[in-house]
Amino acid sequence: YEIDMEQIMAAALERGCYLEVNAQPVRLDLNDRHCKMAKDMGVKVVISTDAHRTTDLDFMRFGVGQARRGWLEPEDVLNTRSLKELKKFLRRTSS
């Protein structure tokens, strides 16, 4: 069945949620088209390696590649922020 990504992204935007770019090579979702759609709609993302062992952390480059192909920039990706900015963000969202 087809997933309505536009509807999912609209709901994420409405609720202030970030979507995951899963960098695991057999997954690679959100794909580049979805990354572009997220950018166009103002939805922010997090790039995740889905690491189950330390060597899997190398998968980050695949997620960054997906994000770049979708024209995402650092300001579109939560985990490009400094620790100080992340802490501020987490305090804001946990209240």
JOCORBEL-V87543 format. One record per pair of residues at least 24 apart in sequence whose ideal C-beta (glycine too) atoms are under 8 Angstrom apart, sorted by the first residue. I is the first residue (numbers start at 1). J is the second residue. If there is no record, write none. Layout:
BEGIN
[[I & J] [I & J]]
END
This chain:
BEGIN
[[5 & 34] [5 & 37] [6 & 37] [6 & 41] [9 & 34] [9 & 37] [9 & 38] [9 & 41] [9 & 43] [10 & 41] [12 & 43] [13 & 41] [13 & 42] [13 & 43] [16 & 93] [18 & 43] [18 & 44] [18 & 45] [18 & 46] [18 & 78] [19 & 43] [19 & 44] [19 & 45] [19 & 46] [20 & 45] [20 & 46] [20 & 47] [20 & 48] [21 & 45] [21 & 46] [21 & 47] [21 & 48] [21 & 63] [21 & 66] [21 & 67] [21 & 77] [22 & 48] [22 & 50] [22 & 63] [23 & 47] [23 & 48] [23 & 49] [23 & 50] [23 & 59] [23 & 60] [23 & 61] [23 & 62] [23 & 63] [23 & 64] [23 & 66] [24 & 49] [24 & 50] [24 & 56] [24 & 59] [24 & 62] [25 & 59] [25 & 62] [28 & 62] [28 & 63] [28 & 66] [30 & 66] [30 & 70] [31 & 66] [31 & 70] [32 & 66] [32 & 69] [32 & 70] [33 & 70] [34 & 70] [35 & 66] [35 & 67] [35 & 69] [35 & 70] [35 & 71] [35 & 72] [36 & 70] [36 & 71] [37 & 70] [38 & 70] [38 & 72] [38 & 76] [39 & 70] [39 & 71] [39 & 72] [39 & 73] [39 & 76] [44 & 76] [44 & 77] [44 & 78] [45 & 72] [45 & 76] [45 & 77] [45 & 78] [46 & 77] [46 & 78] [46 & 79] [47 & 77] [47 & 79]]
END
